[in-house]
Amino acid sequence: MTGHTSLEPNVAYAAQLRCIGCGVACEKAGRNFRCASCGDLLEIVYPGWEANRLDPAALKTLWRQRRTSGLPVDESGVWRFREMLPSFPDWQAIITLREGNTALYEMPRCARIAGLQQLYAKHQGMNPTGSFKDTGMTVAASVARREGFRWVACASTGNTSASMAAYAARGGMRSLVLIPEGKVSWGKLSQALEYGAVTCQLKTDFDGCMRVLNEVVQRMPVYLLNSVNPYRLEGQKTAAIELMEQLDWQPPDHVIVPGGNLGNSSALGKAFMEMKQLGFISRVPKLSIIQAAGANPLVRTMRENGGKQLIAVKAETAASAIRIGNPASWKKAVRVLQATGGTVEQVSEVEIALAKAEIGADGIGCEPASAVTLAGLKKLVKQGFVKPGECVVLILTGHLLKDPEFTLKFHRGEMFTGADSEKEADILRPQQRAPIVLDASVDAVIQTLRAADHRLET
């Protein structure tokens, strides 16, 4: 950060770690961020909020005023809301890439397709490294450096590794990435390499990478930066605060989120419930989670046992960011679904590819995992869970260029060739726009232009 200092007092409240299972509070987390008593995940709470209630009106004004500040801590769309985050003795010690501040787009074409009057997309893929992970990484990486770690590490399907490597580099730390071999897009892998991470491709899936990493952090002085780290989720929750600010603090009826390791849905749900508790909003939106049919542990868990026991699966989907069969934050996600009245749904590979193209037709590109939101929304509208007159926000988690191979295969018509779903994929043809090879002729280009104009008019 720069040498500037803020004239504002540090009014953030002290954070406390608490087990989501047995409720035991602890001052310091273990290496794996699990409760020492029962082994469940930890969350961050703020006991000071009860005794010294935050003033919603004053903070809404302050947060808006900070948007005009030139201080890095205020330019960050995460740290701008620092009164609802763990406090730092020195705000100049944080690591920031000016994350957050992502756009909320109206989606008129997608609204018509889904049968809605009002549809928005909160595009977290517009963060510095191209995914929502940055909003959590700025907080967790800052904590890692504050606690004196030289090495940070993660298991990743791609986005986490890119984000962690960038923030580690920015903060003068070293990073270790474990990824499943052959199952991470080149766009994401190239980011981790560019930012200097020691990148290991393991001959296993994401869940296998996570098992190896848990052993590594127990045996080496390495700080774990996966979403089991509750500081990650505290940063990610600020997207919900920013969303409410963009909607003038009027909650939408529904927020639709992709489901992978389930940290993001947990974080956003936590924020909505905290804002309701503190009086920032009058009600919480229904938060629903969509998964790929080939990577659907939460869907199965909710449908088969009401969320009481995780049903892990062997995950397989082209939406690599959510190719996770044993999600760590499943209990937190179940709690959010139950508290907000949301639901779960699953979508096929063809449905994902179609929704991704439909989002692109609104001029808003995204990676495949983000597109499950629109694909799932269409089903929820048909089921009557989402009503045509309700306001809905899709959370798009990753940038279009995170997985260019997927997009190119789609438009060339190569994605489902030889697959069981090849016949089903016929519905994708009107959306496909393969490059047209022509002679270097003006007449050839004009003829192609006229043919395209005729096709689009009819």
Residue pairs with C-beta under 8 A, 6 or more apart in sequence:
1 71
1 72
1 73
1 91
1 92
1 93
1 94
1 96
2 71
2 72
2 92
4 70
4 71
5 92
6 69
6 71
6 73
6 74
6 91
8 62
10 87
10 88
10 89
10 91
11 83
12 82
12 83
12 84
12 85
12 86
12 87
12 88
13 46
13 47
13 48
13 49
13 52
13 83
13 87
14 46
14 47
14 48
14 86
14 87
15 44
15 45
15 46
15 85
15 86
15 87
15 234
16 25
16 27
16 44
16 45
16 46
16 47
17 25
17 26
17 27
17 28
17 29
17 42
17 43
17 44
17 230
18 24
18 25
18 26
18 42
18 43
18 44
18 45
19 25
19 26
19 35
19 37
19 38
19 40
19 41
19 42
19 43
20 40
20 41
20 42
20 43
20 331
20 332
20 335
21 35
21 38
21 39
21 40
21 41
21 331
22 35
22 37
22 38
22 40
24 35
24 37
24 38
26 35
26 36
26 42
29 42
29 230
30 36
31 217
31 218
31 224
32 214
32 217
32 218
32 224
32 228
33 41
33 42
33 224
33 228
33 229
33 230
34 40
34 41
34 42
34 228
35 41
35 42
40 331
41 228
41 230
41 328
41 329
41 331
41 332
42 230
43 230
43 233
43 270
43 332
44 86
44 230
44 231
44 233
44 234
46 84
49 277
49 278
53 278
53 279
54 83
54 84
54 278
56 278
56 279
56 280
59 83
59 280
60 245
60 249
60 280
62 83
63 80
63 81
63 245
64 245
66 74
66 80
67 74
67 80
69 75
72 94
72 96
72 98
73 79
73 80
73 82
73 91
73 92
73 94
73 96
74 80
75 96
75 98
75 101
76 94
76 96
76 98
76 99
76 100
76 101
76 138
77 98
77 99
77 100
77 101
77 102
77 135
77 238
77 242
78 85
78 96
78 99
78 100
78 135
78 138
78 139
78 235
78 238
79 85
79 91
79 94
79 96
79 138
80 100
80 238
81 238
81 241
81 242
82 91
84 237
84 238
84 241
84 271
84 274
85 139
85 234
85 235
85 238
86 139
86 143
86 231
86 234
88 94
88 142
88 146
93 142
93 145
93 146
94 138
94 142
95 138
95 141
95 142
95 145
95 167
95 170
95 171
96 138
96 142
96 170
97 128
97 129
97 134
97 138
97 166
97 167
97 170
98 128
99 127
99 128
99 134
99 135
99 137
99 138
100 127
100 134
100 135
100 238
100 239
100 242
101 242
102 122
102 123
102 124
102 125
102 126
102 127
102 239
102 242
103 122
103 123
103 126
104 120
104 121
104 122
104 123
104 243
104 246
104 247
104 393
105 120
105 121
105 123
105 362
105 364
106 119
106 120
107 119
107 120
107 121
107 359
107 362
107 364
107 394
108 119
108 362
109 358
109 361
109 362
110 119
110 121
110 358
110 359
110 361
110 362
110 374
110 394
111 117
111 118
111 119
113 358
113 374
113 378
114 374
114 377
114 378
114 381
114 392
115 378
115 381
115 382
115 388
116 377
116 381
116 386
116 388
116 390
116 392
117 388
117 389
118 389
118 390
118 391
118 392
119 377
119 392
119 393
119 394
120 252
120 391
120 392
120 393
120 394
121 359
121 362
121 364
121 393
121 394
121 395
121 396
122 239
122 243
122 246
122 393
122 394
122 395
122 396
123 364
123 366
123 396
124 131
124 132
124 135
124 239
124 395
124 396
124 397
124 398
125 131
125 132
125 366
125 367
125 370
125 396
125 397
125 398
125 399
125 400
125 402
126 399
127 133
127 134
127 135
127 163
128 134
128 166
129 159
129 162
129 163
129 166
129 191
130 159
130 162
130 191
130 398
130 399
130 401
130 402
131 159
131 162
131 163
131 321
131 367
131 397
131 398
131 399
131 402
132 159
132 236
132 239
132 264
132 395
132 397
132 398
133 159
133 160
133 162
133 163
133 164
133 236
134 163
134 166
134 167
135 235
135 236
135 238
135 239
136 163
136 227
136 231
136 232
136 233
136 234
136 235
136 236
136 263
136 267
137 160
137 163
137 164
137 166
137 167
137 225
137 232
137 235
138 167
138 235
139 231
139 232
139 234
139 235
140 225
140 229
140 231
140 232
140 235
141 152
141 164
141 167
141 168
141 171
141 173
141 225
142 171
143 231
144 152
144 171
144 173
144 223
144 225
145 171
145 172
145 173
147 223
149 173
149 221
149 222
149 223
150 173
150 174
150 221
151 173
151 174
151 175
151 176
151 220
151 221
151 222
151 223
152 164
152 168
152 173
152 174
152 175
152 176
152 222
152 223
152 224
152 225
153 164
153 175
153 176
153 177
153 178
153 213
153 216
153 217
153 222
153 223
153 224
153 225
154 160
154 161
154 164
154 175
154 176
154 177
154 178
154 213
154 224
154 225
154 226
155 178
155 179
155 206
155 209
155 210
155 212
155 213
155 226
156 162
156 164
156 177
156 178
156 179
156 184
156 188
156 192
156 206
156 209
156 226
157 179
157 180
157 183
157 184
157 188
157 206
157 260
157 320
157 321
157 322
157 323
157 324
158 179
158 184
158 185
158 187
158 188
158 189
158 320
158 321
158 402
159 188
159 321
159 397
159 398
159 402
160 225
160 226
160 227
161 177
161 179
161 184
161 188
161 189
161 191
161 192
161 197
161 199
162 188
162 191
162 192
162 195
164 175
164 177
164 197
164 225
165 175
165 177
165 191
165 192
165 194
165 195
165 196
165 197
166 191
166 195
168 174
168 175
168 195
168 196
168 197
169 175
169 195
169 196
174 196
174 198
175 192
175 195
175 196
175 197
175 198
176 197
176 198
176 200
176 216
176 222
177 192
177 197
177 198
177 199
177 200
178 200
178 202
178 209
178 212
178 213
179 189
179 192
179 199
179 200
179 201
179 202
179 209
180 201
180 202
180 204
180 205
180 206
180 208
180 209
181 201
181 202
181 203
181 204
182 201
183 205
183 206
183 320
183 323
184 201
184 320
185 320
185 402
185 403
185 404
185 405
185 406
186 405
187 401
187 402
187 403
187 404
187 405
188 320
188 402
188 403
189 199
192 199
193 199
202 208
202 209
202 212
204 212
205 314
205 315
205 323
205 325
206 315
206 323
206 324
206 325
207 312
207 315
207 324
207 325
207 326
210 226
210 326
210 328
213 224
213 226
214 224
216 222
217 223
217 224
225 232
226 232
226 261
226 328
227 233
227 236
227 261
227 262
227 263
227 264
227 328
227 329
228 263
228 328
228 329
232 263
232 267
233 263
233 266
233 267
233 270
233 329
233 332
234 267
235 267
236 263
236 264
236 267
236 268
237 267
237 268
237 270
237 271
237 274
238 271
239 267
239 268
239 271
239 395
240 255
240 267
240 268
240 271
240 272
240 275
241 271
241 275
241 280
243 255
243 393
244 250
244 251
244 275
244 280
244 281
249 280
249 281
251 272
251 281
251 282
251 283
251 284
251 285
252 285
252 390
252 391
252 392
252 393
253 285
253 286
253 386
253 387
253 390
253 391
253 392
254 285
254 286
254 287
254 288
254 342
254 380
254 386
254 390
254 391
254 392
254 393
255 268
255 272
255 285
255 286
255 287
255 288
255 392
255 393
255 395
256 288
256 290
256 373
256 376
256 377
256 380
256 392
256 393
256 394
256 395
257 264
257 265
257 268
257 287
257 288
257 289
257 290
257 373
257 395
257 397
258 264
258 289
258 290
258 291
258 319
258 321
258 322
258 369
258 370
258 372
258 373
258 395
258 397
259 265
259 289
259 290
259 291
259 298
259 299
259 322
259 327
259 333
259 344
259 372
260 291
260 295
260 321
260 322
260 323
260 324
260 327
260 369
261 324
261 327
261 328
261 329
262 289
262 298
262 327
262 328
262 329
262 330
262 332
262 333
263 328
263 329
263 332
264 395
264 397
265 287
265 289
265 329
265 333
265 336
266 329
266 332
266 333
266 335
266 336
268 287
268 336
268 395
269 287
269 332
269 333
269 335
269 336
269 337
269 339
269 340
270 332
270 336
272 281
272 284
272 285
272 287
272 340
273 284
273 336
273 339
273 340
275 281
275 284
276 282
276 283
276 284
284 339
284 340
285 340
285 393
286 340
286 341
286 342
286 343
287 336
287 337
287 340
287 342
288 337
288 342
288 343
288 344
288 345
288 376
288 380
288 385
289 298
289 333
289 337
289 342
289 343
289 344
289 345
290 344
290 345
290 346
290 347
290 372
290 373
290 375
290 376
290 377
291 297
291 298
291 299
291 322
291 344
291 345
291 346
291 347
291 372
292 315
292 317
292 319
292 322
292 323
292 346
292 347
292 348
292 349
292 352
292 369
292 372
293 317
293 346
293 347
293 348
293 349
294 315
294 316
294 317
294 323
294 349
295 313
295 315
295 316
295 317
295 319
295 322
295 323
295 324
295 325
296 313
296 346
297 310
297 311
297 312
297 313
297 315
297 324
297 325
297 326
297 327
297 330
298 327
298 330
298 333
298 334
298 344
299 344
299 345
299 346
300 311
300 313
301 307
301 309
301 310
301 311
301 330
301 334
302 334
302 337
302 343
302 344
303 344
304 311
305 311
307 334
307 337
307 338
310 326
310 327
310 330
310 331
312 325
312 326
313 325
313 326
314 325
315 323
315 324
315 325
316 323
317 323
317 349
317 352
318 349
318 352
318 353
318 368
318 406
318 415
319 352
319 367
319 368
319 369
319 371
319 372
320 368
320 369
320 403
321 367
321 368
321 369
321 397
321 398
321 402
322 369
322 372
327 333
336 342
337 343
337 344
343 380
343 385
345 376
345 379
345 380
346 376
347 355
347 372
347 375
347 376
347 379
348 421
348 424
349 416
349 421
350 416
350 421
350 424
350 425
350 427
350 428
351 375
351 378
352 368
352 371
352 372
352 375
353 368
353 371
353 406
353 410
353 415
353 416
353 425
353 428
354 375
354 427
354 428
354 431
355 371
355 372
355 373
355 374
355 375
355 378
356 366
356 368
356 370
356 371
356 406
356 407
356 410
357 410
357 428
357 431
357 432
358 374
358 431
359 365
359 366
359 370
359 371
359 374
359 396
360 366
360 400
361 431
364 396
365 399
365 400
365 401
365 407
366 396
366 397
366 398
366 399
366 400
367 397
367 398
367 399
367 400
367 402
367 403
367 406
368 403
368 406
369 397
369 398
370 394
370 395
370 396
370 397
370 398
373 394
373 395
373 396
374 394
377 386
377 392
377 394
380 386
381 388
386 392
400 407
406 415
409 415
410 428
410 431
410 432
411 432
411 433
411 434
411 435
412 432
412 434
413 428
413 429
413 432
413 434
415 425
415 428
416 422
416 424
416 425
416 428
419 425
436 448
438 444
438 445
438 448
